[in-house]
Amino acid sequence: MNLLQRLEFWGDRHHPKWADIFRFVLGIFLCYKGIEFLENMSAMIGRMGTFLPNSYFSLSLLGHYIVFAHLIGGLMLAVGLLTRAACIMQIPILIGAIFFVNQAMFRPFQEMAVTLVCLAGLIYFLIAGNGPWSVDKYFDEKREGRS
């Protein structure tokens, strides 16, 4: 059994139900941040332009990736569908937010705390997985019942 299989096995056995509520809230919050980012994309791209002196095309592409990852990944996280893949999509964005975006805010510590809590939650769900209240668990039970 390799390391990933052992982590998945551990996550399936040690996942409290309250963590599913936190996963749902975290997913909805990330969807909200994706919508907020979409509404303020030009300001955020302008802010990222001061840190990353690339072309406007690459910054626009990065902005669209952030919106896509927050919206789709947040929905996937909220319902428990491919939770680990959703976490992998989100983690680089939050690491970038810690280093780039939060340094330029007027209230850096308030935003930094929210970013760190989200990042810690994503790392937890990357390791622990879905939990009992998820779409993946429903499909697994349905597949086992059919076999």
Backbone as ProteinMPNN parsed JSONL, in Angstrom:
{"seq_chain_A": "MNLLQRLEFWGDRHHPKWADIFRFVLGIFLCYKGIEFLENMSAMIGRMGTFLPNSYFSLSLLGHYIVFAHLIGGLMLAVGLLTRAACIMQIPILIGAIFFVNQAMFRPFQEMAVTLVCLAGLIYFLIAGNGPWSVDKYFDEKREGRS", "coords_chain_A": {"N_chain_A": [[0.844, -1.169, 0.0], [0.726, 2.091, -0.997], [1.719, 5.492, -0.134], [-0.341, 7.362, -0.79], [-2.611, 5.722, -0.886], [-2.684, 4.86, 1.757], [-3.126, 7.319, 3.057], [-5.67, 7.944, 2.038], [-7.158, 5.786, 3.058], [-6.865, 6.267, 5.828], [-8.153, 8.767, 5.939], [-10.769, 8.039, 5.272], [-11.526, 6.573, 7.493], [-11.258, 8.279, 9.69], [-13.009, 10.606, 9.809], [-14.893, 13.097, 10.949], [-18.413, 14.006, 11.202], [-18.943, 16.731, 11.498], [-16.943, 17.893, 10.093], [-17.746, 17.688, 7.492], [-19.713, 19.618, 7.367], [-18.138, 21.893, 7.683], [-16.652, 21.58, 5.315], [-18.654, 22.013, 3.407], [-19.374, 24.709, 3.982], [-16.922, 25.961, 3.493], [-16.635, 25.44, 0.752], [-18.845, 26.89, -0.313], [-18.09, 29.454, 0.51], [-15.734, 29.793, -1.002], [-16.845, 29.784, -3.55], [-18.307, 32.162, -3.368], [-16.161, 33.958, -3.107], [-15.054, 33.612, -5.629], [-17.053, 34.736, -7.268], [-16.965, 37.331, -6.284], [-14.346, 37.979, -7.037], [-14.669, 37.874, -9.791], [-16.368, 40.051, -10.211], [-14.664, 42.138, -9.553], [-12.469, 41.957, -11.24], [-10.835, 43.529, -12.966], [-9.646, 45.39, -11.239], [-8.227, 43.67, -9.564], [-6.489, 42.414, -11.393], [-5.017, 44.623, -12.137], [-3.788, 45.117, -9.677], [-2.309, 42.767, -9.39], [-0.597, 43.156, -11.488], [1.339, 44.881, -10.56], [2.895, 43.239, -9.005], [3.521, 41.054, -10.605], [5.153, 41.467, -13.385], [4.08, 40.811, -16.082], [2.647, 40.191, -19.335], [-0.556, 41.58, -20.254], [-2.242, 39.626, -21.196], [-1.394, 37.178, -20.007], [-1.883, 37.774, -17.332], [-4.639, 38.143, -17.446], [-5.399, 35.576, -18.184], [-4.593, 34.204, -15.884], [-6.318, 35.399, -14.04], [-8.806, 34.489, -14.994], [-8.462, 31.757, -14.577], [-8.403, 31.711, -11.786], [-11.029, 32.53, -11.18], [-12.483, 30.422, -12.388], [-11.481, 28.183, -10.935], [-12.248, 28.832, -8.308], [-15.072, 29.005, -8.536], [-15.971, 26.51, -9.788], [-14.398, 24.624, -8.389], [-15.138, 25.308, -5.768], [-17.88, 24.638, -5.767], [-17.654, 21.881, -6.262], [-16.297, 21.138, -3.957], [-18.194, 21.825, -2.025], [-20.335, 20.027, -2.453], [-19.032, 17.633, -2.26], [-17.779, 16.282, -4.35], [-15.239, 14.808, -6.053], [-13.293, 15.811, -4.187], [-10.575, 16.001, -3.443], [-9.357, 16.719, -5.858], [-10.55, 19.197, -6.255], [-9.448, 20.575, -4.115], [-6.745, 20.557, -4.83], [-6.855, 22.246, -7.028], [-7.402, 24.67, -5.778], [-5.46, 25.258, -3.808], [-2.893, 26.367, -4.831], [-3.783, 28.915, -5.564], [-4.53, 30.097, -3.141], [-2.088, 30.08, -1.807], [-0.703, 31.871, -3.425], [-2.288, 34.101, -2.854], [-1.611, 34.564, -0.222], [1.066, 35.4, -0.434], [1.056, 37.5, -2.366], [-1.408, 39.047, -2.763], [-2.509, 39.67, -0.197], [-0.564, 41.248, 0.946], [-0.816, 43.758, -0.117], [-3.195, 44.789, 0.717], [-5.382, 46.992, 2.573], [-6.193, 46.182, 5.06], [-4.391, 43.963, 6.069], [-4.079, 41.854, 7.944], [-6.586, 40.908, 8.684], [-7.628, 39.84, 6.277], [-5.609, 38.038, 5.813], [-5.914, 36.169, 7.863], [-8.346, 34.917, 7.168], [-7.592, 33.805, 4.725], [-5.592, 32.014, 5.568], [-7.084, 30.245, 7.184], [-8.788, 29.141, 5.251], [-6.861, 27.932, 3.593], [-5.744, 26.062, 5.38], [-8.008, 24.469, 5.813], [-8.376, 23.454, 3.206], [-6.029, 21.954, 2.886], [-6.458, 20.059, 4.878], [-8.757, 18.723, 3.84], [-7.654, 17.785, 1.516], [-6.04, 15.774, 2.463], [-7.778, 14.253, 4.169], [-10.091, 13.78, 2.678], [-13.454, 13.226, 1.4], [-15.778, 12.463, 3.22], [-18.662, 11.344, 5.149], [-21.034, 12.606, 4.251], [-21.346, 13.154, 1.267], [-21.279, 13.463, -2.322], [-19.576, 11.712, -3.647], [-19.363, 9.617, -1.76], [-21.981, 8.691, -1.84], [-22.115, 7.723, -4.493], [-20.173, 5.71, -4.292], [-21.384, 3.94, -2.451], [-23.633, 3.25, -3.916], [-22.448, 1.95, -6.08], [-21.237, -0.212, -4.762], [-23.521, -1.537, -3.872], [-24.624, -2.429, -6.217], [-22.785, -4.277, -7.125]], "CA_chain_A": [[0.0, 0.0, 0.0], [1.58, 3.268, -1.06], [1.385, 6.58, 0.77], [-1.647, 7.926, -1.134], [-3.652, 4.786, -0.468], [-2.763, 4.898, 3.219], [-3.782, 8.57, 3.431], [-7.087, 7.818, 1.719], [-7.724, 4.851, 4.021], [-6.939, 6.975, 7.098], [-9.181, 9.792, 5.82], [-12.091, 7.41, 5.292], [-11.816, 6.055, 8.834], [-11.171, 9.331, 10.709], [-13.624, 11.821, 9.277], [-16.119, 13.406, 11.691], [-19.493, 14.591, 10.408], [-18.878, 18.192, 11.529], [-15.996, 18.327, 9.062], [-18.515, 17.836, 6.254], [-20.362, 20.935, 7.427], [-17.07, 22.85, 7.39], [-16.343, 21.449, 3.89], [-19.724, 22.676, 2.676], [-19.242, 26.159, 4.191], [-15.706, 26.377, 2.794], [-16.937, 25.438, -0.679], [-19.727, 28.031, -0.61], [-17.288, 30.663, 0.674], [-14.844, 29.924, -2.15], [-17.704, 30.208, -4.676], [-18.564, 33.584, -3.157], [-14.939, 34.699, -3.439], [-14.922, 33.573, -7.08], [-17.98, 35.738, -7.806], [-16.396, 38.633, -5.912], [-13.182, 38.201, -7.891], [-15.167, 38.138, -11.134], [-16.888, 41.418, -10.225], [-13.558, 43.091, -9.377], [-11.309, 41.377, -11.921], [-9.919, 44.53, -13.508], [-8.858, 45.945, -10.131], [-7.292, 42.65, -9.091], [-5.448, 42.245, -12.405], [-4.157, 45.79, -11.982], [-2.987, 44.93, -8.476], [-1.333, 41.706, -9.669], [0.373, 43.689, -12.441], [2.454, 45.495, -9.844], [3.749, 42.165, -8.481], [3.937, 40.178, -11.701], [5.232, 42.329, -14.568], [3.897, 40.054, -17.313], [1.715, 40.808, -20.263], [-1.938, 41.613, -19.808], [-2.86, 38.352, -21.56], [-1.107, 36.156, -18.995], [-2.598, 38.142, -16.111], [-6.045, 37.86, -17.683], [-5.528, 34.127, -18.125], [-4.499, 33.864, -14.47], [-7.563, 35.834, -13.415], [-9.875, 33.58, -15.388], [-8.23, 30.491, -13.874], [-8.812, 31.89, -10.393], [-12.491, 32.521, -11.145], [-12.92, 29.061, -12.691], [-11.132, 27.291, -9.832], [-13.078, 29.149, -7.146], [-16.47, 28.662, -8.776], [-16.152, 25.076, -9.997], [-13.801, 23.917, -7.253], [-15.96, 25.545, -4.587], [-19.08, 23.804, -5.878], [-17.246, 20.486, -6.078], [-15.976, 20.977, -2.544], [-19.419, 21.928, -1.237], [-21.146, 18.811, -2.563], [-18.202, 16.468, -1.997], [-17.501, 15.597, -5.608], [-13.807, 14.93, -6.36], [-12.844, 16.8, -3.209], [-9.121, 16.187, -3.491], [-9.041, 17.476, -7.08], [-10.964, 20.583, -6.004], [-8.454, 21.168, -3.216], [-5.513, 20.778, -5.59], [-7.066, 23.443, -7.867], [-7.516, 25.872, -4.96], [-4.305, 25.519, -2.938], [-1.935, 27.341, -5.38], [-4.382, 30.253, -5.553], [-4.453, 30.639, -1.785], [-0.677, 30.368, -1.513], [-0.438, 33.143, -4.103], [-2.967, 35.176, -2.127], [-0.837, 34.855, 0.989], [2.298, 36.116, -0.752], [0.92, 38.663, -3.224], [-2.591, 39.893, -2.62], [-2.721, 40.158, 1.161], [0.445, 42.237, 1.308], [-1.188, 45.069, -0.627], [-4.496, 45.2, 1.242], [-5.35, 47.974, 3.645], [-6.338, 45.422, 6.299], [-3.756, 42.709, 5.674], [-4.162, 40.771, 8.909], [-7.923, 40.346, 8.637], [-7.697, 38.995, 5.086], [-4.622, 36.958, 5.952], [-6.487, 35.137, 8.727], [-9.331, 34.182, 6.378], [-6.841, 33.023, 3.749], [-4.917, 30.914, 6.257], [-8.098, 29.269, 7.585], [-9.19, 28.441, 4.025], [-5.747, 27.079, 3.17], [-5.674, 24.934, 6.316], [-9.135, 23.589, 5.501], [-8.118, 22.754, 1.947], [-4.992, 20.944, 3.132], [-7.111, 18.985, 5.631], [-9.607, 17.936, 2.958], [-6.776, 17.094, 0.573], [-5.58, 14.565, 3.144], [-8.867, 13.455, 4.744], [-11.065, 13.388, 1.666], [-14.831, 13.702, 1.399], [-16.558, 12.28, 4.418], [-19.885, 10.565, 4.959], [-22.081, 13.36, 3.573], [-20.793, 13.647, 0.014], [-21.746, 12.818, -3.539], [-18.686, 10.575, -3.909], [-19.748, 8.525, -0.865], [-23.238, 8.171, -2.378], [-21.801, 6.914, -5.672], [-19.465, 4.51, -3.842], [-22.371, 3.022, -1.86], [-24.48, 2.762, -5.003], [-21.638, 1.011, -6.852], [-21.081, -1.424, -3.948], [-24.816, -2.213, -3.833], [-24.85, -3.038, -7.527], [-21.844, -5.391, -7.343]], "C_chain_A": [[0.898, 1.243, 0.0], [1.031, 4.388, -0.177], [0.002, 7.163, 0.467], [-2.785, 7.008, -0.71], [-3.797, 4.764, 1.049], [-3.432, 6.173, 3.705], [-5.286, 8.508, 3.16], [-7.792, 6.888, 2.709], [-7.89, 5.529, 5.377], [-8.054, 8.016, 7.061], [-10.584, 9.225, 5.848], [-12.478, 6.951, 6.69], [-11.894, 7.156, 9.895], [-11.765, 10.637, 10.207], [-14.923, 12.116, 10.036], [-17.149, 14.111, 10.811], [-19.448, 16.123, 10.419], [-17.906, 18.716, 10.483], [-16.695, 18.471, 7.713], [-19.253, 19.171, 6.22], [-19.338, 22.022, 7.117], [-16.689, 22.806, 5.914], [-17.388, 22.159, 3.041], [-19.595, 24.2, 2.776], [-18.013, 26.69, 3.456], [-15.937, 26.426, 1.29], [-17.821, 26.609, -1.091], [-18.957, 29.341, -0.493], [-16.347, 30.873, -0.512], [-15.623, 30.291, -3.413], [-17.997, 31.703, -4.58], [-17.337, 34.418, -3.516], [-14.681, 34.698, -4.945], [-15.822, 34.599, -7.751], [-17.465, 37.138, -7.5], [-15.182, 38.966, -6.782], [-13.615, 38.537, -9.314], [-15.693, 39.565, -11.253], [-15.775, 42.456, -10.186], [-12.303, 42.647, -10.113], [-10.341, 42.443, -12.43], [-9.056, 45.149, -12.409], [-7.83, 44.933, -9.636], [-6.167, 42.403, -10.102], [-4.494, 43.433, -12.358], [-3.246, 45.666, -10.776], [-1.93, 43.847, -8.7], [-0.268, 42.186, -10.641], [1.546, 44.365, -11.772], [3.414, 44.442, -9.306], [4.322, 41.294, -9.582], [3.994, 40.995, -12.985], [5.17, 41.545, -15.881], [2.94, 40.797, -18.228], [0.299, 40.757, -19.699], [-2.625, 40.288, -20.116], [-2.619, 37.295, -20.485], [-1.802, 36.486, -17.672], [-4.094, 37.895, -16.254], [-6.31, 36.363, -17.629], [-5.481, 33.642, -16.675], [-5.781, 34.239, -13.732], [-8.726, 34.918, -13.752], [-9.703, 32.203, -14.745], [-8.694, 30.588, -12.426], [-10.326, 31.851, -10.274], [-13.018, 31.112, -11.379], [-12.673, 28.132, -11.504], [-11.991, 27.566, -8.606], [-14.53, 28.738, -7.362], [-16.668, 27.151, -8.882], [-15.591, 24.279, -8.822], [-14.586, 24.11, -5.974], [-17.242, 24.731, -4.609], [-18.751, 22.328, -5.671], [-16.936, 20.204, -4.611], [-17.246, 20.976, -1.696], [-20.243, 20.645, -1.29], [-20.339, 17.55, -2.312], [-17.933, 15.643, -3.227], [-16.048, 15.853, -5.99], [-13.141, 15.988, -5.473], [-11.346, 17.058, -3.292], [-8.698, 16.968, -4.735], [-9.42, 18.943, -6.903], [-9.961, 21.284, -5.093], [-7.154, 21.47, -3.95], [-5.649, 22.001, -6.495], [-6.972, 24.724, -7.043], [-6.231, 26.248, -4.216], [-3.292, 26.484, -3.557], [-2.481, 28.772, -5.383], [-4.258, 30.875, -4.17], [-3.022, 30.899, -1.35], [-0.275, 31.675, -2.186], [-1.099, 34.313, -3.398], [-2.209, 35.551, -0.862], [0.369, 35.724, 0.651], [2.086, 37.425, -1.5], [-0.236, 39.576, -2.841], [-2.706, 40.475, -1.224], [-1.691, 41.194, 1.591], [0.037, 43.644, 0.89], [-2.519, 45.568, -0.088], [-4.316, 46.249, 2.332], [-5.479, 47.302, 5.006], [-5.705, 44.05, 6.09], [-3.988, 41.567, 6.658], [-5.543, 40.131, 8.932], [-8.066, 39.41, 7.439], [-6.724, 37.819, 5.184], [-5.177, 35.834, 6.816], [-7.502, 34.286, 7.964], [-8.623, 33.29, 5.366], [-6.161, 31.831, 4.404], [-5.901, 29.845, 6.723], [-8.566, 28.461, 6.374], [-8.097, 27.488, 3.555], [-5.616, 25.865, 4.081], [-6.819, 23.953, 6.068], [-8.915, 22.806, 4.222], [-7.051, 21.676, 2.116], [-5.584, 19.769, 3.911], [-7.945, 18.103, 4.705], [-8.816, 17.261, 1.84], [-6.305, 15.775, 1.172], [-6.756, 13.668, 3.537], [-9.893, 13.011, 3.715], [-12.457, 13.905, 1.962], [-15.53, 13.653, 2.745], [-17.874, 11.588, 4.11], [-20.997, 11.295, 4.213], [-21.522, 13.969, 2.29], [-21.361, 12.873, -1.158], [-20.872, 11.608, -3.863], [-19.033, 9.379, -3.029], [-21.047, 7.887, -1.347], [-22.977, 7.276, -3.583], [-21.06, 5.632, -5.292], [-20.435, 3.487, -3.257], [-23.275, 2.434, -2.934], [-23.735, 1.714, -5.835], [-21.448, -0.301, -6.083], [-22.382, -2.215, -3.878], [-25.125, -2.932, -5.123], [-23.975, -4.268, -7.74], [-22.288, -6.664, -6.695]], "O_chain_A": [[1.727, 1.418, 0.893], [-0.013, 4.228, 0.454], [-0.756, 7.433, 1.398], [-3.814, 7.479, -0.227], [-4.908, 4.66, 1.567], [-4.217, 6.138, 4.653], [-6.082, 8.975, 3.974], [-8.905, 7.18, 3.147], [-8.934, 5.389, 6.014], [-8.816, 8.147, 8.019], [-11.496, 9.852, 6.387], [-13.662, 6.947, 7.027], [-12.553, 6.961, 10.917], [-11.084, 11.662, 10.187], [-15.939, 11.464, 9.798], [-16.802, 14.732, 9.806], [-19.872, 16.754, 9.451], [-18.03, 19.856, 10.035], [-16.285, 19.282, 6.883], [-19.398, 19.779, 5.16], [-19.63, 22.963, 6.378], [-16.431, 23.847, 5.31], [-17.049, 22.83, 2.067], [-19.695, 24.9, 1.768], [-18.069, 27.765, 2.858], [-15.483, 27.356, 0.624], [-17.567, 27.248, -2.112], [-19.147, 30.244, -1.307], [-16.179, 32.001, -0.978], [-15.115, 31.029, -4.258], [-17.944, 32.421, -5.578], [-17.458, 35.463, -4.155], [-14.149, 35.67, -5.483], [-15.404, 35.262, -8.701], [-17.521, 38.027, -8.35], [-15.017, 40.108, -7.212], [-13.006, 39.382, -9.969], [-15.49, 40.218, -12.277], [-15.933, 43.547, -10.734], [-11.191, 42.925, -9.665], [-9.128, 42.259, -12.327], [-7.87, 45.403, -12.62], [-6.696, 45.296, -9.325], [-5.017, 42.204, -9.71], [-3.287, 43.262, -12.524], [-2.079, 46.055, -10.827], [-0.79, 43.987, -8.255], [0.853, 41.678, -10.624], [2.636, 44.425, -12.341], [4.608, 44.705, -9.161], [5.468, 40.849, -9.504], [2.959, 41.195, -13.62], [6.093, 41.608, -16.693], [2.487, 41.899, -17.917], [0.005, 39.988, -18.784], [-3.506, 39.868, -19.367], [-3.55, 36.59, -20.095], [-2.258, 35.584, -16.969], [-4.75, 37.486, -15.297], [-7.328, 35.929, -17.09], [-6.252, 32.762, -16.29], [-6.268, 33.477, -12.896], [-9.543, 34.604, -12.886], [-10.692, 31.552, -14.406], [-9.306, 29.657, -11.901], [-10.858, 31.211, -9.368], [-13.9, 30.651, -10.655], [-13.563, 27.377, -11.113], [-12.419, 26.629, -7.931], [-15.153, 28.179, -6.46], [-17.46, 26.58, -8.132], [-16.242, 23.362, -8.323], [-14.696, 23.184, -5.17], [-17.651, 24.19, -3.581], [-19.481, 21.613, -4.985], [-17.28, 19.142, -4.093], [-17.353, 20.201, -0.746], [-20.792, 20.222, -0.273], [-20.926, 16.478, -2.163], [-17.866, 14.416, -3.148], [-15.666, 16.999, -6.227], [-12.514, 16.928, -5.961], [-10.902, 18.204, -3.219], [-7.782, 17.787, -4.672], [-8.694, 19.832, -7.35], [-9.663, 22.462, -5.287], [-6.534, 22.51, -3.726], [-4.672, 22.718, -6.712], [-6.515, 25.751, -7.546], [-5.952, 27.43, -4.019], [-2.846, 27.384, -2.844], [-1.723, 29.728, -5.222], [-3.919, 32.051, -4.044], [-2.766, 31.842, -0.601], [0.419, 32.495, -1.585], [-0.532, 35.405, -3.348], [-2.172, 36.719, -0.477], [0.664, 36.68, 1.368], [2.848, 38.372, -1.303], [-0.033, 40.77, -2.619], [-2.978, 41.667, -1.08], [-1.943, 41.95, 2.529], [0.497, 44.621, 1.481], [-2.929, 46.681, -0.416], [-3.247, 46.376, 2.93], [-4.936, 47.793, 5.996], [-6.427, 43.063, 5.947], [-4.085, 40.413, 6.239], [-5.66, 38.93, 9.175], [-8.575, 38.298, 7.582], [-7.007, 36.73, 4.683], [-4.935, 34.661, 6.529], [-7.512, 33.063, 8.103], [-9.017, 32.14, 5.173], [-6.159, 30.738, 3.837], [-5.586, 28.656, 6.665], [-8.723, 27.243, 6.459], [-8.386, 26.358, 3.162], [-5.398, 24.754, 3.6], [-6.616, 22.74, 6.108], [-9.233, 21.619, 4.159], [-7.17, 20.595, 1.539], [-5.254, 18.615, 3.639], [-7.857, 16.877, 4.77], [-9.271, 16.266, 1.277], [-6.185, 14.775, 0.465], [-6.738, 12.467, 3.272], [-10.505, 11.956, 3.878], [-12.629, 14.891, 2.678], [-15.835, 14.689, 3.335], [-18.17, 11.283, 2.955], [-21.834, 10.641, 3.591], [-21.254, 15.17, 2.237], [-21.862, 11.76, -0.999], [-21.385, 10.581, -4.308], [-19.002, 8.242, -3.499], [-21.2, 6.668, -1.269], [-23.55, 6.192, -3.688], [-21.286, 4.584, -5.897], [-20.32, 2.294, -3.538], [-23.641, 1.26, -2.871], [-24.32, 0.712, -6.245], [-21.492, -1.379, -6.676], [-22.35, -3.445, -3.829], [-25.822, -3.946, -5.117], [-24.366, -5.197, -8.447], [-21.6, -7.68, -6.794]]}, "name": "protein", "num_of_chains": 1, "seq": "MNLLQRLEFWGDRHHPKWADIFRFVLGIFLCYKGIEFLENMSAMIGRMGTFLPNSYFSLSLLGHYIVFAHLIGGLMLAVGLLTRAACIMQIPILIGAIFFVNQAMFRPFQEMAVTLVCLAGLIYFLIAGNGPWSVDKYFDEKREGRS"}
